[in-house]
Amino acid sequence: MASAPNPDDALFDQFLDDRGHEVTEPDWETSYNKKQCPECGALHDQSADDCTVCGWDPFA
């Protein structure tokens, strides 16, 4: 669930976050000049669209 500009939504996002739920869209992490998969930690070139190790895709 992504945050929205509505203050009630921000309060709801905080409620979910406090209970361990993801409230932001998953995205690549970075390590030096490489993309790092948030699922398995594999490193990829900046041009990578999905993880070739575990198959994670930020748009799936």
N, C-alpha and C positions, 0 to 999 in steps of 0.2 A: 504494500500500500504506500503510495507516494504522498508526500506532504502537499497540501493545497493552501492557497492564500487565506481561506476562511479560518478565523480564530478557533471556531469549534473543531475544525479538522485538525488543527495544530494540537489542541488539547487531547483529542482522540489518539493522534500519532504518539504523543508523549505517554499516554496510558499504555499503548501497545509496546512501546520501546521499554518502558519500565518492567514489563513482564516478559522480555526476551524476544519479542517479535521483530522481524525486519520491517522497517518503515521507509527505507530508501530503495531505489532500484539498484540491483547488483551491477557492478561494473568492474573492469580490470583494475588491479592494483599495479603499482609501478615499482620496479627495482632497477636502479641505475637507468639505463636507456632501453629497458625491456618492459614488456607487459608481463604481469604475473597473474596467473589464474588464481582467483580467490578460493576455489574448491580444492585443488591439489597442489598449488604452489609452483607449477611448471612455468618456466620462462619462455617467452615467445618474442619474435620481432614485433616492431610497432605496427606492421601491416596485418597482423593476425586478426581474424574475425571470430575464431572459436579456438578452444583448447584442443590440440591434437593428441594430448595424453588422456584426458578424462572425458572429452567431448562437451565440456561446459560452453554455453553460448549465452552472452549477455542479453540477447534479444529473444531467447526462447522462453 
